[in-house]
Amino acid sequence: MRRSITLVLPALLVAVLPALPVSAAPDPPSPPGWTLTGDEVRWTSPTAMPPRDAGVEFWEGERYLGLARESSDLRSFTLKAALHNPAALEVRSAGRRIDVAEPASPGQAVAGLPDLRPAADADPGTPGPYATRTGEYSLDPVTFPGYPQALEMDAVVVAPVDAPGERPLALFLHGRHVTCYDKNDPNGIALAWPCPEGLTAVPSHKGYLKAQRLLASQGYLTVSISANGVNAQDSDVDAGAQARSTLVRHHLAKWADWTSGSGPVPDVVRDSAPADLSNVLLVGHSRGGEGVNRAATDSLTPPPGDTGFSGPVRWNVRGTVLIGPTIFGHNPAPDVPSVTFLPGCDGDVSDLQGQIYLDQTQGVSRGEALHSALYMIGANHNYFNSEWTPGQAEAPAFDDFVSPPPDEVCQPGAATRLTADQQQTMSATYLAASARLFLAGDESVLPLLDGSGVRAPSADPARVLSHAVGGDRRPFVVPATSTEVSGGARLCEQTSTDATVACIPVPTVRSPHFAVFRGAVAQPDRVSVALTWSEAGQASVVQPAEPVSLSGYQDLALRLALPPNAPESEFGVAVTGQDGRRHDLGSVSVTGLPGTMRTSSLWAQEVRVPLPGGIGDVTALELVPRSASGEAWLIDAHGRNEGLVPVVPTNLGRVDTAITEVDEGDSGRRTRNVVVTANGDGTRVFRLYYVGPGEAPESRLVTLQPGQTRAVVPITYEGNTRWSGDVRHSVSVQAVSNAVAGAALGQLLVRNDDPVPTITATPIAGRATEGERLRWSLTLSAAADSLIALRATPVAPESGTELSTTDVDPDWFRSKTGEEPEPSRPLSSTGLGLVPVFNPGVTSIEVEVPTVPDTEAEGVEVLRLRFEGLQPSGGTFEVTGEVTDGD
């Protein structure tokens, strides 16, 4: 007798279970490592992959598909996307492929370490006069909209002992890392919150104690906060940037309460000097860097809507330090001074996208705030945090710069690679320099940060190179589409993939200056000047759109980049006055940094020539190479004076994209606007990026006049009565002038509003003889526009002998499990899993299990399969099959 089972699946649209092999769907051929089931694309890593701050991206050739979501086992990554060419699928992170073994760098000559720079007059790495006190606090958790689990309010405080008066406060925020670990299993890691039973929270916030102790000895209060709750839930559109900002502001609000005598005060805070909240430094590592940048923006211009914090801002952020940071939103805070650490051997945020915190502040505001970048040769991503460092960490830890393949610059033991201790000492030293500049106003440390070419001996043997924008500088050449070039100069687009206009036509090297805006088309506002020459003396001339006065400036500072490992190149530098006279200023020399194909080493070094008095307005810059041949890139040139200028935040308009949700409806094409809101005065300029008709990426420059408060992006979609997954249409915004972007990444979410079809399971061959196949038919009550996927796993039968691994086809078993059939064991004790899939439009499929004959008299053996909804998730049913002996 045939029996049918009907399953009604709940309409929960996001599957979080790990992927298993597909067994019963006529899907297109999948590239190795990939599973393509309808519109769901899944890549499975051979081993568990700890969470990456840079994220895991799916690409189809040069088409960005989106940011994939991790499974609970940290092996499978899933994204819903419509594919055109599955054979072109790639997995990338920060511009590097991670789904294939990285090739060894070609046997090119690698530059050695640059010579140590002269010692600066001030060395901020020297401990101060104060003893330090360490303690912790744990407060009631806080909620964040859209996150099902509350965020912990835990922190470790290191404070100076007996320091007089109120003390400046430095707040540290760690980046994205595993949240939980098993003390008894070195491979037992998880990305979950709260931690499941038997697992312990990873204390990532305790990884900066070395730097905290140095700062506290110098008189600063320091607090490092835990963000495990964000890390486990940050698969939202902005990758957790707003959640991290909210967490930071909650902690600062507590410190404001304690300083004013409000509420119960933790012991370590009560026993320390009060905090001076008019003098706050925010320090963020990796995604924590993007989080504190957003917190700085949100403190100056409160975000619209509900972000989980709505209290008053009772603090003043004087600066930020951003350690190997992400900046997915390409939205730096232009009026908050910053120092960005760029680790030369970063194996996570390997494109060194933190360079954007400098480069994309230019022209947005008045340019008074100093923005510094420190290129740290031989530093990796993880070792800035001791809790992410093998041999120091409480939980499992690893070197993020993977080797093998061997890498002449970054493999452990290379002459150019720092040890963990050296890296942490260097980090603490330059953090102290930043605090001394931003919080104490001590400009004696400025030469360590502004491109002056000196070093802090406390950080030896580290080589730290610096350059800067802002401060007491006037832009002379900041390449734009209006810039004119001649001779050996070519105006190039930093992020274009078109070889005719790209700054690097053949991408054999990588540059932090050319880091792309995730998912955007080439950004037409981002240009540089490429210089090429085939003989000495071939001049390149660069002419800004308008004459620029360099009167009163001491020197001309240029940021010039050479290819990695390039020999020293010397350039004569000259400018042309508005009167037509040519002024020779002298010469500069630049040498390529140590690098390989795996590093982002095409980084501009700051060089300077003195300006003569009375030079006045200038109209052109001329660079004359003195080597036989070569290439270089001019990022910009500024008139410069020593020292800083007061930073008075301007009333920049704030622009925010929205996440808009709408039901698809039952019929017809419909258009819904995604609204970009804006406040502030004056004319505000920003660029929008979105996907237009036919999935073509588009961008649009928007200028809002005084009084205008919004722009719209129309998105068209089509409704019907068939069930489908939700569809997301991304919209991004980037500030150009007189504006700052808050929520830079938005979307239109078109929600499915149709019921999920029911599934009927009917045996075709529910009883089979050895050598035959057990078969069931699965039928949908109606066709769907998105895939419907199930997972079927064997469970022990309630009675009878269970079918074993040697009772089924051995090749079939290996393909489904990666295990060997021998020794014989019950199928329920293996990793066997089947994933029957209804592709869009398909209403009937079959599930089958092939058996093999043997000579043993075993009697009736039973296979019990439990089906569970994967997409949509939830709902279960079971089928049972029997296998009898052959003749």
Residue pairs with C-beta under 8 A, 6 or more apart in sequence:
2 762
2 763
2 766
3 762
3 763
4 760
4 761
4 762
5 760
5 761
5 877
5 878
5 879
6 758
6 759
6 760
6 761
7 758
7 759
7 760
7 761
7 867
7 869
7 875
7 876
7 877
8 756
8 758
8 875
9 756
9 758
9 759
9 788
9 869
9 872
9 874
9 875
10 756
10 869
10 872
10 873
10 874
10 875
11 723
11 752
11 755
11 756
11 872
12 872
12 873
12 874
13 725
13 726
13 752
13 871
13 872
14 69
14 873
15 40
15 78
15 789
15 870
15 871
15 872
15 873
16 69
16 71
16 72
16 873
17 71
17 72
17 791
17 868
17 870
17 873
18 44
18 71
18 72
18 73
18 75
18 76
19 35
19 42
19 44
19 71
19 76
19 78
19 835
20 791
20 816
20 833
20 834
20 835
21 35
21 815
21 816
21 833
21 834
21 835
22 35
22 37
22 835
22 836
22 837
23 792
23 816
23 834
23 835
23 836
23 847
23 848
24 778
24 834
24 836
24 837
24 845
24 846
24 847
24 848
25 37
25 835
25 836
25 837
25 838
25 839
25 842
25 845
26 839
26 842
27 36
27 37
27 38
27 837
27 839
28 36
28 86
29 86
30 36
30 86
31 86
31 87
31 89
33 43
33 44
33 45
33 99
34 41
34 42
34 43
34 44
34 86
34 89
35 41
35 42
35 43
35 44
35 835
36 42
36 83
36 86
37 787
37 789
37 835
37 837
37 839
37 871
38 786
38 787
38 789
38 837
38 838
38 839
38 840
39 80
39 81
39 82
39 725
39 786
39 787
39 840
40 78
40 79
40 80
40 787
40 789
40 871
41 58
41 65
41 78
41 79
41 80
41 81
41 83
41 89
42 76
42 77
42 78
42 79
43 58
43 68
43 76
43 77
43 89
43 91
43 99
44 75
44 76
44 77
45 75
45 76
45 77
47 75
48 73
48 74
48 75
48 187
48 189
49 56
49 70
49 74
49 75
49 98
50 74
50 177
50 178
50 189
50 398
51 70
51 74
51 176
51 177
51 178
51 191
51 231
52 93
52 176
52 348
53 175
53 176
53 286
53 287
53 324
53 326
53 348
53 349
53 381
54 93
54 94
54 326
54 348
54 349
54 350
54 351
54 353
55 67
55 68
55 93
55 239
55 326
55 328
56 67
56 68
56 70
56 77
56 91
56 92
56 93
56 98
57 64
57 65
57 66
57 67
57 68
57 91
57 92
57 93
57 518
58 65
58 66
58 68
58 77
58 79
58 81
58 89
58 90
58 91
58 92
59 65
59 89
59 90
59 91
59 92
60 81
60 83
60 84
60 85
60 86
60 88
60 89
60 90
61 85
61 88
61 90
62 497
63 84
64 518
64 519
65 79
65 81
66 79
66 81
66 519
66 730
67 79
67 235
67 239
67 518
68 77
68 78
68 79
68 91
69 77
69 78
69 79
69 235
70 76
70 77
70 191
70 235
71 77
71 78
72 190
72 191
72 192
74 178
74 189
74 190
74 191
77 91
80 725
80 786
82 695
83 89
90 97
90 99
91 97
91 98
91 99
92 98
93 348
93 350
94 348
94 349
94 350
94 351
94 353
95 350
95 351
95 510
95 515
95 516
95 600
96 102
96 350
96 351
96 598
101 405
102 402
102 405
102 598
103 405
103 597
104 404
104 405
104 406
104 407
105 405
105 406
105 407
105 408
105 596
105 597
105 598
106 597
108 565
108 596
109 565
110 408
110 409
110 416
110 565
110 594
110 595
110 596
111 564
111 565
111 566
111 591
111 592
111 593
111 594
111 595
112 415
112 416
112 594
113 377
113 415
113 416
113 463
113 594
114 377
114 463
114 465
114 591
114 593
116 455
116 460
116 461
116 463
117 453
117 454
117 455
117 463
118 453
118 454
118 455
119 454
119 455
119 456
119 457
120 445
120 447
120 448
120 452
120 454
120 455
120 456
121 444
121 447
122 436
122 442
122 444
122 445
122 448
122 456
123 429
123 456
123 457
123 458
124 218
124 429
124 430
124 432
124 433
124 435
124 436
124 445
124 448
124 456
124 458
125 214
125 425
125 428
125 429
125 432
125 456
125 457
125 458
125 459
126 458
127 214
127 217
127 218
128 160
128 214
128 217
128 218
128 219
129 217
130 160
130 161
130 162
130 163
130 216
130 217
130 218
130 219
131 160
131 161
131 162
131 217
132 158
132 159
132 160
132 161
132 213
132 216
132 217
133 158
133 159
133 160
133 161
133 216
133 268
133 271
133 272
134 156
134 157
134 158
134 159
134 209
134 213
134 268
135 156
135 157
135 159
135 266
135 267
135 268
135 269
135 271
136 154
136 155
136 156
136 157
136 266
136 268
137 153
137 154
137 155
137 157
137 266
137 268
137 269
138 152
138 153
138 154
138 155
139 153
139 154
139 254
140 153
141 150
141 151
141 152
141 153
141 229
142 150
142 151
142 153
142 246
142 247
142 250
142 308
142 309
143 150
143 151
143 308
144 151
144 230
144 242
144 243
144 246
144 247
144 307
144 308
145 306
145 307
145 308
146 236
147 229
147 230
147 233
147 243
148 233
149 193
149 194
149 229
149 232
149 233
150 229
151 227
151 229
151 230
151 243
151 246
151 247
152 226
152 228
152 229
153 225
153 247
153 250
153 251
153 254
154 205
154 225
154 226
155 205
155 223
155 224
155 225
155 226
155 251
156 205
156 206
156 209
156 212
156 223
156 224
157 221
157 222
157 223
157 266
157 268
157 269
157 272
158 209
158 212
158 213
158 215
158 216
158 222
159 167
159 216
159 221
159 222
159 268
159 271
159 272
159 273
160 167
160 216
160 217
160 218
160 219
160 220
160 221
160 272
160 273
163 219
163 273
164 273
165 273
165 276
166 259
166 273
166 274
166 275
166 276
167 219
167 220
167 221
167 272
167 273
167 274
167 275
167 276
168 219
168 220
168 221
168 275
168 276
168 279
168 280
168 281
168 318
168 435
168 439
168 440
169 220
169 221
169 222
169 223
169 255
169 275
169 276
169 277
169 279
169 280
169 281
169 315
170 212
170 215
170 220
170 221
170 222
170 223
170 280
170 281
170 282
170 283
170 431
170 435
170 439
171 222
171 223
171 224
171 225
171 248
171 251
171 252
171 280
171 281
171 282
171 283
171 292
172 205
172 208
172 211
172 212
172 222
172 223
172 224
172 225
172 283
172 284
172 285
172 288
173 224
173 225
173 227
173 244
173 247
173 248
173 282
173 283
173 284
173 285
173 288
173 291
173 292
174 204
174 205
174 207
174 208
174 224
174 226
174 227
174 285
174 286
174 288
174 385
174 387
175 204
175 284
175 285
175 286
175 287
175 288
175 289
175 324
175 326
175 385
176 231
176 234
176 240
176 286
176 287
177 202
177 204
177 231
177 385
177 387
177 388
178 189
178 190
178 191
178 202
178 395
178 396
179 190
179 191
179 192
179 193
179 195
179 201
179 202
179 228
179 231
179 232
180 189
180 190
180 191
180 192
180 193
180 195
180 196
180 199
180 200
180 201
180 202
180 228
181 188
181 189
181 190
181 199
181 200
181 202
181 395
181 396
182 188
182 189
182 198
182 199
182 200
183 200
186 396
187 396
188 199
188 396
189 395
189 396
190 196
190 199
191 231
191 232
192 199
192 232
193 228
193 229
193 231
193 232
193 233
195 201
200 395
201 226
201 228
202 228
202 387
202 394
202 395
203 226
203 387
203 394
203 395
204 226
204 227
204 228
204 385
204 387
204 388
205 224
205 225
205 226
205 227
206 224
206 386
206 387
207 224
207 384
207 385
207 386
207 387
207 388
207 389
207 393
208 224
208 283
208 285
208 384
208 385
208 386
209 224
209 386
210 386
210 424
210 425
210 427
210 428
211 222
211 283
211 424
211 427
211 428
211 431
211 432
212 222
212 224
214 428
214 429
214 431
214 432
215 222
215 428
215 431
215 432
215 435
216 222
218 432
218 435
218 436
220 281
220 435
220 439
221 272
221 273
221 275
223 251
223 255
225 247
225 248
225 251
227 244
227 247
227 288
227 291
230 240
230 243
230 244
230 247
230 291
231 240
231 287
233 240
233 243
234 240
234 243
234 287
236 242
236 243
237 659
237 730
237 745
237 746
237 747
238 328
238 329
238 743
238 744
238 745
239 287
239 290
239 326
239 328
240 287
240 291
241 287
241 290
241 291
241 294
241 328
241 329
242 294
242 303
242 307
242 743
243 291
243 308
244 284
244 287
244 288
244 290
244 291
244 292
244 294
244 295
245 291
245 292
245 294
245 295
245 297
245 298
245 303
245 307
246 307
246 308
246 309
247 291
248 282
248 291
248 292
248 295
249 295
249 298
249 299
249 309
249 311
249 313
250 308
250 309
252 277
252 280
252 314
252 315
253 309
253 311
253 314
254 263
255 269
255 275
255 277
255 315
256 277
256 314
256 315
257 263
258 265
258 266
258 269
258 270
258 274
258 275
259 274
259 275
259 277
277 314
277 315
277 316
278 315
278 316
279 316
279 318
279 439
280 315
280 316
280 317
280 318
281 317
281 318
281 319
281 320
281 321
281 434
281 435
281 438
281 439
282 292
282 295
282 296
282 317
282 319
282 320
282 321
283 292
283 320
283 321
283 323
283 431
284 290
284 291
284 292
284 293
284 320
284 321
284 322
284 323
284 325
285 323
285 324
285 325
285 384
285 385
286 323
286 324
286 325
286 326
286 348
286 349
286 381
287 325
287 326
288 323
288 325
289 320
289 322
289 323
289 324
289 325
289 326
289 327
289 340
289 354
290 325
290 326
290 327
290 328
290 329
292 320
292 322
293 320
293 322
293 325
293 327
293 331
293 332
293 333
293 336
293 338
293 357
294 329
294 331
294 742
295 317
296 317
296 320
296 333
296 336
297 331
297 333
297 336
297 654
297 740
297 742
298 307
298 742
299 313
299 315
299 316
299 317
300 317
300 333
300 335
300 336
300 649
300 740
301 652
301 654
301 679
301 680
301 740
301 742
302 313
303 654
303 656
303 742
303 743
304 656
304 677
304 742
317 336
318 336
318 337
318 438
318 439
319 336
319 337
319 338
319 339
319 434
319 437
319 438
319 439
320 333
320 336
320 337
320 338
320 339
321 338
321 339
321 340
321 341
321 431
321 434
322 338
322 339
322 340
322 341
322 354
322 357
323 341
323 384
323 427
324 341
324 342
324 343
324 346
324 348
324 349
324 352
324 354
324 381
324 384
325 340
325 349
325 353
325 354
325 357
326 349
326 353
326 354
327 353
327 354
327 356
327 357
328 518
328 744
328 745
329 732
329 741
329 743
329 744
329 745
330 356
330 360
330 517
330 734
330 741
330 744
331 734
331 735
331 740
331 741
331 742
331 744
332 338
332 356
332 357
332 358
332 360
332 361
332 371
333 740
334 361
334 364
334 365
334 367
334 369
334 652
334 735
334 740
335 365
335 366
335 368
335 369
335 647
335 649
335 650
335 652
335 740
336 369
336 649
337 369
337 370
337 371
337 437
337 438
337 470
337 647
338 357
338 358
338 369
338 370
338 371
338 372
339 372
339 373
339 374
339 430
339 433
339 434
339 449
340 354
340 355
340 357
340 358
340 371
340 372
340 373
340 374
341 354
341 374
341 376
341 379
341 384
341 427
341 430
342 352
342 354
342 355
342 373
342 374
342 375
342 376
342 512
342 603
343 352
343 376
343 379
343 380
343 381
343 384
344 375
344 376
344 377
344 378
344 379
344 409
344 410
344 416
344 593
344 594
344 595
344 599
344 601
345 378
345 379
345 380
345 401
345 409
345 410
345 417
345 418
345 599
346 352
346 379
346 380
346 381
346 400
346 401
346 600
347 380
347 381
347 399
347 400
347 401
347 402
347 410
348 381
348 382
348 400
349 381
350 510
350 598
350 599
350 600
351 510
351 512
351 515
351 516
351 600
352 512
352 515
352 600
352 603
353 512
353 515
354 373
354 512
355 373
355 512
355 513
355 515
355 603
356 515
357 371
357 373
358 371
358 372
358 373
358 467
358 468
358 469
359 469
359 513
359 526
359 635
360 526
360 734
361 367
361 369
361 371
361 469
361 470
362 469
362 475
362 478
362 636
363 475
363 478
363 736
363 737
364 652
364 735
364 736
364 737
364 738
364 739
364 740
365 650
365 652
365 738
365 740
366 650
367 469
367 470
367 473
367 475
368 470
368 471
368 645
368 646
368 647
368 648
369 470
369 471
369 647
370 437
370 446
370 449
370 450
370 468
370 469
370 470
370 471
370 644
371 468
371 469
371 470
372 449
372 450
372 451
372 466
372 467
372 468
373 466
373 467
373 468
373 512
374 430
374 449
374 464
374 465
374 466
375 464
375 465
375 466
375 593
375 603
376 418
376 423
376 426
376 462
376 463
376 464
377 416
377 418
377 462
377 463
377 464
377 465
377 593
377 594
378 409
378 410
378 414
378 416
378 417
378 418
378 423
378 462
378 463
379 418
379 423
379 426
379 427
379 462
380 399
380 400
380 401
380 410
380 418
380 423
381 400
381 401
382 388
382 389
382 397
382 398
382 399
382 400
383 389
383 399
383 418
383 420
383 423
383 424
384 423
384 424
384 427
386 392
386 393
386 420
386 424
387 393
387 394
387 395
387 397
388 397
389 397
389 420
389 424
390 397
390 398
390 399
390 420
391 420
392 420
399 412
401 407
401 410
401 411
401 598
403 410
403 411
403 412
407 414
407 596
407 598
407 599
408 414
408 416
408 596
409 416
409 417
409 594
409 595
409 596
409 599
409 601
410 416
410 417
410 596
410 598
410 599
411 417
416 594
418 426
418 462
422 461
422 462
423 462
425 458
425 459
425 462
426 459
426 462
426 464
429 456
429 458
429 459
430 448
430 449
430 456
430 459
430 464
433 445
433 448
433 449
433 456
434 449
436 442
436 444
436 445
437 443
437 445
437 446
437 449
443 643
443 644
446 452
446 642
446 643
446 644
447 453
447 454
448 454
448 455
448 456
448 464
448 466
449 466
449 468
450 466
450 467
450 468
450 471
450 606
451 466
451 467
451 468
451 557
451 559
451 605
451 606
451 608
452 466
453 466
453 606
455 463
455 464
456 464
465 593
465 603
465 605
466 606
467 559
467 604
467 605
467 606
468 606
469 636
469 638
471 640
471 643
471 644
471 645
472 640
472 641
472 642
472 643
472 644
472 645
473 553
473 557
473 638
473 639
473 640
473 641
474 548
474 549
474 550
474 553
474 638
474 639
474 640
475 548
475 636
475 638
476 544
476 548
476 550
476 556
476 618
476 621
476 637
476 638
476 639
477 483
477 529
477 542
477 544
477 621
477 634
477 636
477 637
478 544
478 636
479 491
479 527
479 528
479 529
479 542
479 634
479 635
479 636
480 525
480 527
480 545
481 491
481 524
481 525
481 527
482 544
482 545
483 491
483 527
483 529
483 542
483 543
483 544
483 545
484 542
484 543
484 545
485 491
485 529
485 540
485 541
485 542
485 543
486 540
486 541
486 543
487 538
487 539
487 540
487 541
488 531
488 532
488 533
488 538
488 539
488 540
488 625
489 529
489 530
489 531
489 540
489 541
489 542
489 623
489 634
490 529
490 530
490 531
490 532
491 527
491 528
491 529
491 530
492 501
492 502
492 503
492 527
492 528
492 529
492 530
492 633
493 501
493 502
493 503
493 522
493 523
493 524
493 526
493 527
494 503
494 513
494 514
494 523
494 526
494 527
494 528
495 514
495 515
495 516
495 517
495 520
495 522
495 523
495 526
496 502
496 503
496 522
497 522
498 522
499 505
499 506
503 511
503 514
503 528
503 530
503 633
504 511
504 514
504 602
508 597
509 563
509 564
509 595
509 597
509 601
509 602
510 597
510 599
510 600
510 601
510 602
511 561
511 600
511 602
511 603
511 633
512 600
512 602
512 603
513 528
513 561
513 602
513 603
513 604
513 633
513 635
514 528
514 602
516 523
517 523
517 689
517 732
517 734
519 689
519 697
519 730
519 732
520 689
520 697
520 699
520 732
520 734
521 689
521 697
521 698
521 699
523 687
523 699
523 734
524 699
525 687
525 701
525 734
525 736
528 633
528 634
528 635
529 540
529 542
529 633
529 634
530 631
530 632
530 633
531 540
531 623
531 625
531 631
531 632
531 633
531 634
532 630
532 631
533 540
533 625
533 627
533 629
533 630
533 631
534 628
534 629
535 628
535 629
536 625
536 626
536 627
536 628
537 624
537 625
537 626
538 624
538 625
539 622
539 623
539 624
540 622
540 623
540 624
540 625
540 634
541 620
541 621
541 622
542 620
542 621
542 622
542 623
542 634
542 637
543 619
543 620
543 621
544 619
544 620
547 578
547 617
547 618
547 619
548 617
548 618
548 639
549 616
549 617
549 618
550 556
550 575
550 611
550 615
550 616
550 617
550 618
550 639
551 614
551 615
551 616
551 617
552 641
553 611
553 639
553 640
553 641
554 610
554 611
554 640
554 641
554 642
555 608
555 609
555 610
555 611
555 639
555 640
556 573
556 575
556 585
556 608
556 609
556 610
556 611
556 637
556 638
556 639
556 640
557 606
557 607
557 608
557 637
557 638
557 639
557 640
558 573
558 588
558 606
558 607
558 608
558 609
558 634
558 636
558 637
559 604
559 605
559 606
559 634
559 635
559 636
559 637
560 571
560 588
560 590
560 604
560 605
560 607
560 632
560 633
560 634
560 635
561 590
561 602
561 603
561 604
561 605
561 632
561 633
561 635
562 569
562 590
562 591
562 592
562 593
562 602
562 630
562 631
562 632
563 592
563 602
563 631
564 592
564 593
564 594
564 595
564 596
564 599
564 601
564 602
565 592
565 593
565 594
565 595
566 591
566 592
566 630
567 591
567 592
567 627
568 589
568 590
568 591
568 627
569 589
569 590
569 591
569 625
569 626
569 627
569 630
569 632
570 587
570 588
570 589
570 625
570 626
570 627
571 587
571 588
571 589
571 590
571 623
571 624
571 625
571 626
571 632
572 584
572 586
572 587
572 622
572 623
572 624
572 626
573 584
573 585
573 586
573 587
573 588
573 609
573 621
573 622
573 623
573 624
574 582
574 583
574 584
574 585
574 621
574 622
574 624
575 582
575 583
575 585
575 615
575 618
575 620
575 621
575 622
576 582
576 583
576 618
576 619
576 620
576 622
577 583
577 615
577 616
577 617
577 618
577 619
578 616
578 617
578 618
578 619
582 622
583 612
583 615
583 618
585 609
585 610
585 611
585 612
586 609
586 610
587 609
587 626
588 607
588 608
588 609
589 607
590 605
590 607
590 632
592 601
593 601
593 602
593 603
593 605
594 601
595 601
595 602
602 633
604 633
604 635
608 640
611 639
621 637
623 634
625 632
650 738
651 680
651 681
651 682
652 680
652 684
652 738
652 739
652 740
653 678
653 679
653 680
653 681
653 682
653 684
653 704
653 738
653 739
653 740
654 678
654 679
654 680
654 739
654 740
654 741
654 742
655 676
655 677
655 678
655 684
655 686
655 733
655 735
655 739
655 740
655 741
655 742
656 676
656 677
656 678
656 733
656 741
656 742
656 743
656 746
657 674
657 676
657 731
657 732
657 733
657 743
657 744
657 745
657 746
657 747
658 674
658 675
658 676
658 677
658 743
658 746
659 746
659 747
659 749
660 672
660 673
660 674
660 675
660 746
660 747
660 748
660 749
661 748
661 749
661 751
662 672
662 748
662 749
662 750
662 751
663 750
663 751
663 753
664 717
664 718
664 719
664 720
664 724
664 727
664 750
664 751
664 752
664 753
664 754
665 719
665 753
666 719
666 720
666 721
666 753
667 719
667 720
667 721
668 718
668 719
669 716
669 717
669 718
670 716
670 717
670 718
670 719
671 714
671 715
671 716
671 717
672 714
672 715
672 717
672 748
672 750
673 712
673 713
673 714
673 715
674 690
674 712
674 713
674 715
674 729
674 731
674 746
674 747
674 748
675 710
675 711
675 712
676 686
676 688
676 702
676 710
676 711
676 712
676 713
676 731
676 733
676 746
677 709
677 710
678 684
678 686
678 704
678 708
678 709
678 710
678 711
678 739
679 709
680 738
680 739
681 706
682 706
682 738
683 703
683 704
683 705
683 706
683 737
683 738
684 703
684 704
684 737
684 738
684 739
685 701
685 702
685 703
685 704
685 735
685 736
685 737
685 738
685 739
686 701
686 702
686 704
686 733
686 734
686 735
686 736
686 739
686 741
687 699
687 700
687 701
687 702
687 733
687 734
687 736
688 699
688 700
688 702
688 711
688 713
688 731
688 732
688 733
689 697
689 698
689 699
689 730
689 731
689 732
689 733
689 734
690 697
690 698
690 699
690 700
690 713
690 715
690 729
690 730
690 731
690 732
691 697
691 698
691 729
691 730
692 698
693 716
701 736
702 711
704 711
713 731
715 729
715 731
715 748
717 727
717 729
717 748
717 750
720 754
720 785
721 754
722 754
722 782
722 783
722 784
722 785
723 752
723 754
723 755
723 756
723 757
723 782
723 784
723 785
723 786
724 752
724 754
724 784
724 785
724 786
724 840
725 752
725 786
725 787
725 871
726 749
726 750
726 751
726 752
727 749
727 750
728 747
728 748
728 749
728 750
729 747
729 748
729 750
730 745
730 746
730 747
731 745
731 746
731 747
731 748
732 744
732 745
732 746
733 741
733 744
733 746
734 741
734 744
735 741
752 786
756 784
756 788
756 872
757 780
757 781
757 782
757 783
757 784
757 788
757 843
758 780
758 781
759 778
759 779
759 780
759 781
759 788
759 790
759 877
760 778
760 779
760 781
761 776
761 777
761 778
761 779
761 867
761 877
761 879
762 776
762 777
762 779
763 775
763 776
763 777
763 879
763 881
764 775
764 776
764 777
764 846
765 772
765 773
765 774
765 775
765 881
766 774
766 775
766 776
766 879
766 880
766 881
766 882
767 881
767 882
767 883
767 884
768 774
768 775
768 851
768 881
768 882
768 883
768 884
769 883
769 884
769 885
769 886
770 807
770 851
770 852
770 853
770 854
770 883
770 884
770 885
770 886
771 851
771 852
771 853
771 886
772 851
773 848
773 849
773 850
773 851
774 848
774 849
774 851
774 863
774 881
774 883
775 846
775 847
775 848
776 846
776 847
776 848
776 879
776 881
777 844
777 845
777 846
778 790
778 836
778 838
778 844
778 845
778 846
778 847
779 843
779 844
780 788
780 838
780 842
780 843
780 844
782 843
783 840
783 841
783 842
783 843
784 838
784 840
784 841
785 840
785 841
786 840
786 871
787 837
787 838
787 839
787 840
787 871
788 837
788 838
788 869
788 871
788 872
789 835
789 836
789 837
789 838
789 869
789 870
789 871
790 835
790 836
790 837
790 867
790 868
790 869
790 870
791 833
791 834
791 835
791 867
791 868
791 870
792 833
792 834
792 835
792 836
792 847
792 865
792 866
792 867
792 868
793 828
793 832
793 833
793 834
793 865
793 866
793 868
794 802
794 803
794 826
794 827
794 828
794 830
794 832
794 863
794 864
794 865
794 866
795 828
795 864
795 865
795 866
795 878
796 802
796 826
796 828
796 864
797 862
797 863
797 864
797 880
798 864
799 862
800 860
800 861
800 862
801 858
801 859
801 860
801 861
801 862
802 826
802 827
802 828
802 861
802 862
802 863
802 864
803 826
803 827
803 849
803 851
803 861
803 862
803 863
803 881
803 883
804 824
804 825
804 826
804 827
804 861
805 813
805 819
805 821
805 822
805 824
805 825
805 826
805 827
805 830
806 821
806 822
806 824
806 852
806 854
807 851
807 852
807 854
807 861
807 883
808 821
808 827
808 849
808 850
808 851
808 852
809 850
809 851
809 852
810 821
810 852
812 850
813 819
813 821
813 830
813 832
814 820
814 821
816 832
816 833
816 834
817 830
817 831
817 832
817 833
818 831
819 830
819 831
827 863
828 864
834 847
834 865
835 870
836 845
836 847
836 867
837 845
838 845
847 865
849 863
849 865
849 881
851 883
853 886
856 885
857 885
858 885
859 884
859 885
860 882
860 883
860 884
861 882
861 883
861 884
862 880
862 881
862 882
862 883
863 880
863 881
863 882
863 883
864 878
864 879
864 880
865 878
865 879
865 880
865 881
866 876
866 877
866 878
867 876
867 877
867 878
867 879
868 874
868 875
868 876
869 875
869 876
